[in-house]
């Protein structure tokens, strides 16, 4: 199985990272939940999700009644929210913070041993 989530790349490295991606790629994170472990591009899954959501909304509107499991009309799709996402930390900040946390853990470990 797999779990994927759309995201937005921000920060100083964003343009360089976007430049490495193929045309039409949506930034996302994919987590495989079972073997075989391998890199996976879930852009097609995200596009399918948006298409399915739009189809459910269109069917509900055509019937004149909301389907029980349909998202409310006007619910933004992944494509709509992709550029509006407001991540609290940029890629660079996250990497820097992870490095600082690792350095702090190493210093604590050395102090405890030394």
Secondary structure as GFF3:
##gff-version 3
##sequence-region A 1 114
A	DSSP	beta_strand	2	6	.	.	.	ID=ss1
A	DSSP	alpha_helix	14	20	.	.	.	ID=ss2
A	DSSP	beta_strand	28	32	.	.	.	ID=ss3
A	DSSP	alpha_helix	43	63	.	.	.	ID=ss4
A	DSSP	alpha_helix	78	82	.	.	.	ID=ss5
A	DSSP	alpha_helix	91	113	.	.	.	ID=ss6
###
